[in-house]
Each structure stands twice: as structure tokens, then as C-alpha cells.
Amino acid sequence: MSTEEKVEKKSGKKRSTSVPGQAYGILVQEVRVLWHLMRARPGDVVAFEHVGDVSTRTADGQVISEEDKSGLAHNPIADRAVSLWKTLANWIDARREGSLPAASVYVLYVAQPYDGPIADELHRCTKTDDAIELVGRLRKHFASDLETNEVKKAVKVAAKKSGSASLGDESESDDETPAALVKQLRRVFANDDEVIASIVTYFSIEKGTASPVKEVRGEILAHVRDEHVDEVTESLLGWTKTQVMAQIEARRVVGIPFDEFREYRLVVYERVLGKLKEFPEHTLTPHRSEIEEHLEGSNFVRQLNVLELEDEMIEAYVKDFMRASSARTSWAALGYLNPRSIGPFVEELQDHWNQSALEVKTLHTDKTPIQRGVKLLLLCMTKEARIQTVRVPTYFSRGSFHEIANELKIGWHPDWKTLV
């Protein structure tokens, strides 16, 4: 018996099979946020878990409320799928309560290419008269489910176990029992045909290809060459997730303006297409306490102290170190810097250090160890460096050398390994 089996047997509980589906469902929503941003227009705002799993408020005030279903566990748009009717019921409630304005658009996105006869018929119905007629037929179709005493009792039991859901609270682990289905059918058909029809006429289904990320890649492919799609997708999706997480942590409604996304996207396009000319200016005014902390405890400062440099020079290098670190984070957040390009950049700096160390060791044997260390430091501090063919500011290359020295991968004094 495996350890996991022993733990499950001891606890008497089995691991929930719905957890992967729930996790995938959240990931689908994040990818759909990016998909909507790719298709948005100036002035639009795309929201996460606001009036739907994903929603868009257009510049002219229209609201598009989208509910997302991963479809890993079951067909969420089957005729008797609880998730289909629960979604419709939630939209009706939200419309009645005013959280969704009149003439909102209702989209049910299914990540898998499922079919459902009733759902497809609802999707095709765009005229009010046709929608009212369809709702009447559906009311008759489910009449037996709604009227039996046995099911009514079961519905009451199910209602006690779970309260009414709000938009954005959907789960792929919805109870798919007959009682759960009837509960949602009763929520829908408790309304007049005209009310239900007002949702149906603005309702549509979008069926995915089983990979929401591939759908995003398809949007990106319209703007960049094949060889750049992976890098752009990774950058844009990473930025989107960061925006969502930051706003959730700030306890704010998660809304991403298209205009902000567009600025980031344009920078990423310039970067991957090799059109980026320079990195933006980055200023930093560190607190005195932060400088003192490095002066007292950082490895790269110990290395500089071995060279007996003046205090003003060491403090200037500390500021380079801090400014470069801050710039690296800022440029990545703005799209100017691909974090993956830092590795090759650091390797280039280390190679320069190796070559310079050999030069000093070979050509400056007449100098003292401290003089040789200072010479090696200056050879590195004056190097002009580039990232992805774009020249970086001198403070950035200097600060990056000090970061490598801080990790004790390089040093200045010939005996730095024993002195630091």
C-alpha cells in the first residue's frame, strides 16, 4: 500500500477529483481575460470575476458578461446540464437585481467543443418573438421535472444544502443530480417568459478548441511571425496574470483597461521584432537605511572594501547595484525586458570578467594585488553591454557586475575567495 493510500485510508477521506477541474477552470478564466484584451478596443475595460467569470465594459457602456466552463468533468451545455441552467438563472437574477444593465450580452464559453441541442437552439434565437415561443416550448418540455412532488421534496433538500449562487461563483464541481437540475430549472422558469426571453435574445455560446491558450496564440499570430508567438504569448499572459493578482491583493474589482494593455503589448512587439532602440530612463532614490544595509552586510561591498576604495566610490557602486535591480523589475513589468534574456546577459558579463581577469594576470604582474584588483574592476565597470541588441545604461551593467559579485561568482582582488 502506498503512503498516499495509507493516509487516505487512515483519514477515511478520498482526494477530491474536482480539484484539478477547479484549478483548470480558474486558469481558463485568466486566459480568457487575455483573449478579450486582444480583441478589445480603446476605452474598453476587461474584468475578472466581476459581473461574470470574465466581463467587458465597452467604451460606449455596453456590458458583455461571460461565464466560462472548462468541460473537463462533463458536457456543461447538455440539455440537462446543471451548469447551463444555473448560468441562465444567475443572469436572470443579476438582471433583475440591477448588477447587469439592460441590453447586456451574455456569453457562455465552453473550452471543449461540446454540443447541446437546447443550448444551440438558445444560441440561434435572436428575435424576441422567437425567444418567447422557444421559452414556452422549453417550459412544456421540462413540465414533468418541475411538477412531480417527489422532485419538489428533493429540490427543497438541495436548496437547504446550497444557497443561491452569484455571478462569478460558478464551479465545475456543480452537483449534477436530478434534484440539482430541477432546482435550477425552477429558478429559471419561476420568471415570466418575457423575462427569460430578454436574456435569450442576447445569449450566445462560444465553443473552444480544447485549448484556450491556442486560441490566444491564434490572435497573436495575426500580429507577429510564427517564431515570435511563444515569447509574445508568454509575456502577455504573464502580464495579465500579474495584473489580476495585484488587483485581487489590493481588494479591488479586477478591471484591466485596454489602453494599458495596448501600451504593454506594443512594447513587447517592438522587443521581439528587434525594433526596440533603448531602455527607458529609470530613476531611483534609495533610502539612507537601505544604503547602510548594503554597506554593512552585502558581499559585493566586502569585495570593494578589500580594494581599499574611497567610501564615496563604494556608495556610488551601491546605488548602481540598487538602481539596476529596480530597473530590471520595472523594465520587465513594462514589457521592455524579457526575463529570459537576463541569463545570456549575465553569461556575457561573466565571460568578459574571465577575459579581463586573464589580461590582468598576464600583463600586470608588476602591480600589487590591490592594484590588479582595481584594474580588473575598472575593466568591467567600463564595459558597454547589450541585451537583445539594445545597449543598456552604464549603471545597469555596473550594477549587474556587482550582483554577480554579490553571489560570489566573480571577484576583484586576486585572492578574493579567501579574503571575502
N, C-alpha and C positions, 0 to 999 in steps of 0.2 A: 504493500500500500504506500502511495506517495505521501510526502509531507502535506501537500495540499488536501489530499483525500482525508488524511487523519484530522486535519484542522476542521474540515467541513463536517466530518462525522462527529467530532467532539462538540462542535457548536450546534449541530443539528440544523444548520442553515446551508443552503446551496448558493453559490455565487450567482448573482443576477445576470441573466443572459441579455438583459435590456441595456446594460451599461455601455457596451460598445456602440449600440444603436443610438443611444442618447448622445454620446460623445461625437459620433459622426454627424448627428443632426445639428449640433452646435457648429461644427466645422463647415457644414454645408451653408449655414446662415452667414458665416463670415465671408465665405467665397462669394455668396450671392450679393453681399454688400458691395464687393469689388465689381462684380458683374454689372450692377446697377450704376455704379460710379462711372464705369467705362461707357455707358450709354446715356448718362445724364447730360444736361445742358446747363449753360451759365445760369446761376441763380437757384438751381435745384439743390436740395439737401436730402441725403440718403441717411435713414435712421436704422438703428438696430434695436429690436425688442421695444418698440415704442407703440405704434398702432398696427402691430403685426410683427412677425418674425423679422421682416425687413420691410421698410416702407420708404416711399419717396414723396416729398412735398415739392411740387414743381414751382418754378418762378411765378407762375400765374395762380398759384394757390391750390391746384388740384392735388388730391392725396391718392397714392397708389399703395394699398395695403396688401402685402404678400405674406402668405403662410407657406412654410417650406416643410416638405416631407421627404425623408431620406428613402423610405420604402425598403429598408433592409429586412424588416420583420414581416411585412405583409403588403398587399396592394392597398394603398391608402385612398384610392378612388374607386374601389369596387362598390357595387350598388349598396351593399350592406356594411361598408366600412365605417366604423365609428368615427374615425378621423375626418371623413368627408362631411358628415352631418354635424359633427361638433364644430368644425370650422365655419360652416354656414350659420349655425346657431350663434356662435360668438360674434360674427359680423353683424347679424341682425340685432343682437343686444347692444353692440358698440354703436351701431347707427341710431338705435332708439335712445341710448343714453347720451349721445352727442359727442362721443370721443372720435367718431368718424363723421365727417360732414357729408351733406347730400352730394350725390354725383361722384362719390369716391369710386375708385376702380379696385376690384377685388381679384387677386391673382392667387391661385393655388399652384405652387411649383412642386413637381414630383421629380426627384433626382433620377428615378428609374423610368424607363419608357413603358409604363403601365397603361392599360385601357380600362374603362369603366363605362358601360352603356349609358347609365343615367348621368354620370359626370360629363360625358362627352355631349350629351343632349343639352345639359345646362350650359355648357361652354358655347354651343352653337346658337343659343337663344339670345337674341339681341333686341327684340322688339317687345314692348310692354304687353300688348295683347297676347302675343305668342307665349310670353313668360307666364302670364296669369293662367292661360289654358294649360300649360305644362305643369304648373304647381297644382292645379286642380286634379290632373291625372295622377300625379305623384301622391296626392293626399288619398285618393281612392286606392292606389297601388299598395300603400302601407296601412290601409284601414284596419286590417286584421291584426297587425302588430300593435296598433295604438289602442285597440278596444278590448282585448281579452283581459279578464280580471286577473288571471294568473300573472300576466306580464306587468299589469299595473302594480301588483304587490312587489314584484321583483324590482320594478323601477323605483319604488319608494325605498327599498332596502339599499339599492345602488346610490340613490340620492343622498342617503344618510352617510354613506362611506366617503363620498367625494362631493365637494361643493362645486358651484358653477365656476367654470374657467374663464379667464380673461384673455384678451389677445396677447400673444407672446408667451402664454403658459402651456402651449401645446407640448405633448411628449409623444415620442414614437412608441412608448410603452402603454398607450391607452388601452383600457380594458376592451376587448373585442367580443365580450359575451352578448347574447341576445338582449339581456336586460340593459346593458350599457348602450346598445344601439337604440333601443326604444326610448331610453332617457333622452338621447339627443334628438331623435325624431320628434318627440313630444315638445322639446324646446323650439324646434323649427316650426312645426305645424300648429303650435299654440297661437301663432300670428296669422293675421288675415292674409289671403292670397296676394293681395296687392302689395303688402309689406315685403313678403318673401320675393315677389316678382321684382321689386325695386332693387334687390341685391342681385338676382339672377341676370338681369339685363346688363349689369356691369361686371359680371363674373367671367373669368377665363381660366383655363388650365394651361400651364406650360410644362411640357414633358421633357425631362433631361435625357442625357445620353449615358447615364450611369456614372458620369464623372464631371461634376461641376467645374473642376479645375480645367479640364479640357475645353469646356465651353468658354471660360475666361481666356484661355490660350488662343482660342479661335478669334476672339475680339482683338487681342493684342497682335495677332498675325496680320491683321489688316493695316498695321502701322509700322511694323519692323520686319526685317528679314528673319527667315527661319532660325538662323544661328543665334539670334538675339532673344528669341522668345522666352527661353528658360530664365535668363537673367532678369528680363523685364518682369516676368510673372512673379518671380521670387521677390523682387524689390517692391512691386506694387502690393502684393498680398501681405508682405511683412509690414509695410507701412500701414495698410488698412487695419490689420490686427492690432498694431501698436496704438492707433487712434482709438479703436474700440475699447481696448483695455484701459488706456489713460482716462477716458471719459467715465467708464464704469467706476474706476478707483476714485474719481473725483465726485462720485454720486450725482452725475449729471445725466440727463437724457442724451443718449448717444446719437449725435447727428453730425454727419460729415458733409460740409459744403462742397459741391462740385468744384468751385473755383479754387479751393485749397488743394484738392486732389489734382486738378489740372496743372497747377504750378509744379507740384512734385513730379507728376508724370512727364512733363516737358523736360525737366532737368534729367530724369532717368533716360529719356530718349536721346538727349544730347550726349549723355555719358556713354551709352552703349554704341552710339553711332560715331563716336570719335569727334564730335563737334564741340565738346566742352573745351573752352580756351583756358580757363583759370578757375581756381577755387575761390569762393567768396571771401572777403575780408572777415576775419574773426577776431574780436577783441575780448579780453578777459582781464578783470581787475580782481585779483585774488585777495582774500582777507589776510591780514598780517599773521593771524594764528595758523592759517593753512601753510604759509611760507615757513613759519617757525617749525611746524610739524615735520616738514621735509628736511629742514636744516638739521634737525636733531636726530632723525631716525632713518632716513632713506639711504639705500645702498649706493645710489649714484652720487649722492653728496659725499659719502665716505670716500668714494673713489676720487672725487675732485679735491677733497681735503688732503689726500696723500700727495697731491701735486703742489701743495702749499700755495694755492691760488689766493688772490685777494678776496675778501668777503663780498665785495660788490660784484665781482665776476661770478662767484658761486651763486649768489642770489639771482643774478640775471639768468643763469642757466636753470635755476629752479622755476623761474617764471616761464621760460621756454618749455620746460617739461610739462607744466600745468596747462599752458595755453595749447600745446599740441594735443594733449589728451582731450581737452574740451572741444577743440576744433574737430577732432576725429569723430566724436559723438554727434556734433552739430551737423557736419557735412553728410554723415550717413543718414541722419534724420531728414535732411533736406533733399536727399537723393543724389548729391554730388559725388558721394563716395560709396563704392561697392565694398562692403566689409571684407569680401573675399580677396580684394586686391591688396589688402594690408599685408598678407603673408608674403607674396612676391616682393613687395616693397621692403619689408624687413630683411628678407634674404639678400636683397641688393645692398642694403646698408651693411650687413654683416660681411658680405664679400668685399666691400670697399674697406672695411676695417681690417680684414685679413691681409689685403694687398698693402695697405698703408703700414700695418704693423711690420710686414716683411721689409718694406722700404726703410723704415726707421731702424730696424735691427741691423740691416745690411749697410746702410750708408751713413749712419750717425753713431758709430762705435766710439767716437771721441767725446761724446757728450755724457753727462751724468744721467743716472736712471730717471731723475725727476725731469731733466731737460728732454730726454727721449719721450717721456710720458706726455709732456706738454706738446711736443711736436706732433705726436700721434693724435692727440685731442684736436689740435688745430687743423690737421689734415681732414679730419672727419667733420668738424664744425663748419668748414667752408665748402663742403660738397654741395653741389646743386643736384637735387633729386627730383624724380618724377613719379607720378602714379598714373598708370594708364595713359602715358604720353603727355600728361599735364604736369607742368612744373609746380612743385609745392613751395610755399613760402619758406624762407631760410629758418625761421623759428620752428617750423614744423619738422624739418629734417634734424635740426639740433635737438629738439625735444624728443624725437623718436630715437636718436642715438642714446640719449640719456635713459630712455625707458628700457632699452636693451641692456644698458649697463646696470640699471636698477635690478634687472633679473639675473645679473651676474653671468651674462653670456659673453660679454666683452669687457675689457678694462683698459686703462690708460698706462699706468705705471708698469714697467716690465715685470714686477713681482706682485701685481695687483691681487692675484689669487690668494696669496699668503698674508697680504697687508690689510685686506678689507674684511 
